Amino acid sequence: MSATRYTYLGPAGTFTEAALHTLPEAATRELVPLSSVALALDAVRGGEAAGAFVPIENSVEGAVTATNDELASGTPLMIYREVLLPITFALLVRPGTELSGIKTVTSHPVAQPQVRRWLAANLPEADWESAASNADGARLVAEGRYDGAFAGEFAAPIYGLEPLVKEIADAKSAATRFVLVGRPGRVSSPTGADKTSMVVWLPDDHPGALLELLQEFAVRGVNLMRIESRPTGEGMGSYCFLIDCEGHLSERRVGEAMMGLKRICPQVRYLGSYPRADRQESTHRRPGTSDGDFTSAADWLSRALDGRGDI
């Protein structure tokens, strides 16, 4: 395995690349753009790269299904870092193109919901076709296959294009979450502002099955940050759930919730515990759910079993 190589969703000029450069270690790594999330992650699985940097969630469109499906299947991988990047688009065109001359536009499918209202108001007759990434859309415009591409303004000089319109975003607070993924390894130490991710499969289809799963978190005071259902491919109605929760696996409340899931679910895939990008510590701690509370309860049980002390 190359210990210095990171793959990412390319080509050059993607928001993924921009987010990757916010990681301090990116300056000392060989950064290799690949044409899909699957290829970036497979390079890690195959030992060709130490890590893959990919988008996983957008605040407007929701989950990036290609990433979620890859993490839920195949050889297990783990998340080690996350980055939040504010997203605004520029309409990139070949030099000399005017707005009235744009008949076809392209970008990544996740971009379309983020510019839909702007597109309807300014280019209502333009045809949209999806590209493998925002930067790939810019490349296709440079080749003359489309008239305009929605991408980061920073991609314009890479492909010899011009930003005809800047700061395009239907939701001004739009952001995309990216994750650094590697092969499973030792879990990093908790920081006090952490997130834990997992994939969980329900034991069977019965009333309250999802509630039973969620209660493993609720009774221990573990706050969920995200839950997504994805089809398993094993038949209609068969789903797994990708879950992010506050806290670190080494915390008693999180660890015991995971053990509870393991007892009742046929499969639990641990995806890692890592620092939250926003560095916010949990504000949802319920009384009785600290590590000290769990230790105190365990000591009480031990005394009860031994017939010692006030029980």
N, C-alpha and C positions, 0 to 999 in steps of 0.2 A: 504494500500500500504506500502511496505517496503521502507522507506526513505533511507536506506543504501545499497540497493541491486542493482547491475548493472548486466544485462545479456549481453552476447556477443557470437559471432560465435565461437564455440569451435570445437573440444575439446582443452585441454591444449596444448600449443605449437603453436598456430596459429599466423600469423602476426597480426591478430586482437587483440589478447591478448597482444602482444608486444607493439602495438600502444596504447592500453588502459592504460598500465602502465606508459605511458608518461604524463598522466593527474595527477596532484598532488592529486586530491581527490580520486584516485583509491586506495591509501594506506589506506584509512579509510572506504572503501566500501566492502561489501561481493560480490565477483565476481563469477558469475554463468555461466559456459559455457553451451551452448545449441547447438543442432546439425544443426540448420538452421537459416537463417536470419528471416524467418517468425515466428519461435518459440520465438526468442529473442524479436521481436517487439510485439508479442501477449502477452508476459508476462507483458509488459508495459501497453498495452491496458486493460488487465485484472486486473491491480492493484497489480500484484505479484512482480513488480520491479519498481524502480523510473526511471531507464534509461536503454537503450539498446545501445550497441556500435557495429556498423556494418560497413562493407566496402561499399562505394557507387560509387567509380570511380577509374579507373586505368589509368595511363598515356600511357600505351601501348594498352590495350584491350578496354578501354573506360568504359562505364557505367556497374556497377554491376546490372544487370536487376532485380534480385530478390529484392534488396533493393528499387530500383526506383519504381517497380510495387507495392510494399507494401506501400510506402509513398503516391502513387497516388490513392490508394483505401482503403476501410475499414474505421474504425474509425480514424479520423484525429490525426496526431502526429506532433511534432515540433522538429526541429534541434536546439540544444543549443551550441554545440561545434564541431569543426572539427580538425583533426590531419592529417598531411602528413607524411608518413613513407617511406623512401627509401627502395627498395625491391631488394635483391639478393637472389638467391636460392643456396642450397647445395643439392647434390644427396645423400640421406640417404639410407644406406644399412645395412643388418645384418652383424655382425662382420665376417670377413673372405671372404666376397664377393668381387670378382674382376670385373672390367668393362666388361671383355669378357663374364662373366657369367650372365649379366643382359639381360633378354629377355622380361620382362614386367615392365612398370613404371606407376606411378599414381600421381595425384595431383588434386587440384581444377581446374575446366575448365579455369578460368581466368589466371592460371599459364602457360598453354600450349603455348599461343602466345609469352610469355616472354622468353621461352627457346627453341622455335621451331628450330632455326638455330643451336644451340648447339646440340640439340638432333639429327638433321639430319647429323651433321658432326661426332658425336661421337658414337651414338647408332642408326644408320639408320634402323636397323631391329627390334628394340624394339617395342612392342605393347603398346599403351597408352590407359588407361582407367581412367575415371574421378572419383574423390572422392568428398565427401561432403565438405571437406576443405583440406588445405595442411597438417595440423596436423593429420587429419583423414587418409590421405594417408600414413603418417608415421606409424600410428597404424596398418594399414593393412599390411604394410611391416613386422612389428614386428610379426604379426600373421602368416606370411608366405604366404600370398595371392598374393603378388607382390614382385619383386626383388629389386625395388628401388622406392623412392618417392622424388619429388622435394618439399622441404619445407625449412623453416628457419633452419639454423645450430643449433639454440638454442633448437630445438625440439628433437635433437638426444639423449641426455641423458634421456629425459623423457620416451622414448620408447625403450631404450637399443640399439640404432642404432649407426652407425658411419658415419661421412661425408666422402664419398669416393672422391668427388670433391666439392670444395668450390667456392664461388663468381661466380656463373653462372647467367648471365644476357645478353640477346641479346642486350638490350638497357641499357647502363650503368647508365643512369639517371632515370631509371624507379622508379616510386613512386605510392603508393596507398593512396587514401584519405578515411578517416574513419570519421564517424559522431556519436555524442552522441545524441540520440533521446529520448524524453520524451513526456508526455501528454501535451496538450496545456496549456500554462500559460502566465504570464506577460512577455512581451518582455524585455530583458535586455537592459541596457543603451548602447548607441553607444560608440565605442572606437576610432573612426576616421579611423579604418582599418577593415571594416565590409563587410559581404556578406549577401545577402537576397535571399532566395530560395522560389520557388512557383511551382504549377502545374496549367496549364491553358488549358481550352478546347475551341476550335474554335466555333463560333456561328453557322456556317454552311459551306458547301463546295461551295466556289465560287472563281473566279479568284481574287487574291490579298488578300485573307483572312489572310494568315500568315503575309504578309506585313503590314496589318492594325494593327495586334497585335504588331509587332516589332516597328512600328512607335510610339506607346505609350512610349517606352523607348527612342527612338532616338530624338524625339522633346524636351525631357527634359534632354538630355545629360547623360542618364544612360547607362553605359557600361555593356554589357552582357559578362559573363565569361563562360557560358555553356548553350547550349540548346539541349535537347534530345527529340526525338519523341518516344512515346510508344503507341501501340494499346490499345484501350479502351475495347476491347472485345465485342463491340456492332455491329460489322459487318466490312467487308472489307472496308478499306479507312477511318475508324474512329480512330483518333489519339488524344492524349493529348500531351502537351509539358511540360517537366520539365526544369525550367529555373533558373539559378543562375545569379545574377547581383551584381555589386559593390554597396556598400552603405547600409544604415540602413533604416528600415521602417519609423523611426522618421524623416529622412531627407525629406524635402519638395519634392524634385525631385523624390525620390523613392516612397514616399507615394502617390503623385499625379499620377505617372505612374501606381501604383496598382489600384487606383480609376478609372483611365481610362480603365484598363483591365476589372474591375468589371462592367463598363457601357456597354461594347461591347461583353463580353464573358458570356456564360450561367453559367459557373462555374470557380471560381478561388480559389485554395486551397493554403493558406499561410503556408509555411513550416518553417518560422523563419528567424530572423536576428541575426547574431552571429559573433564573431571575426574571421577574416581570419587567417588561420594557418600560413601563411607567414608574417603576420603583416604588409603587404605593404599597404600604403594609396593609394587611387586612383590617378593616374597621367593623367586621361582622362577628367578632369573637363573642360567643355566648358564655355565661358563667358555667363553670364545670367542664370546660373543654380544653383547658391548657395542658401542657405536658405535666405540670406539677399536679393538676387535678387527677390525671390518669394514674400517675405514680402513687398518689395518696390513696386512691381507690384500690390499686393493686396491693398496697401495703395492708390496707384494711382487710382485704380478702385473705391475705396470708395469715394475719393474726386470727381471723375467724376460723380458718382451717386448723390452726395449731391450738386453738382454745386460749389464746393469749390476749390480754388487755381488754379494753372496753370496746365491745363490738355492737 
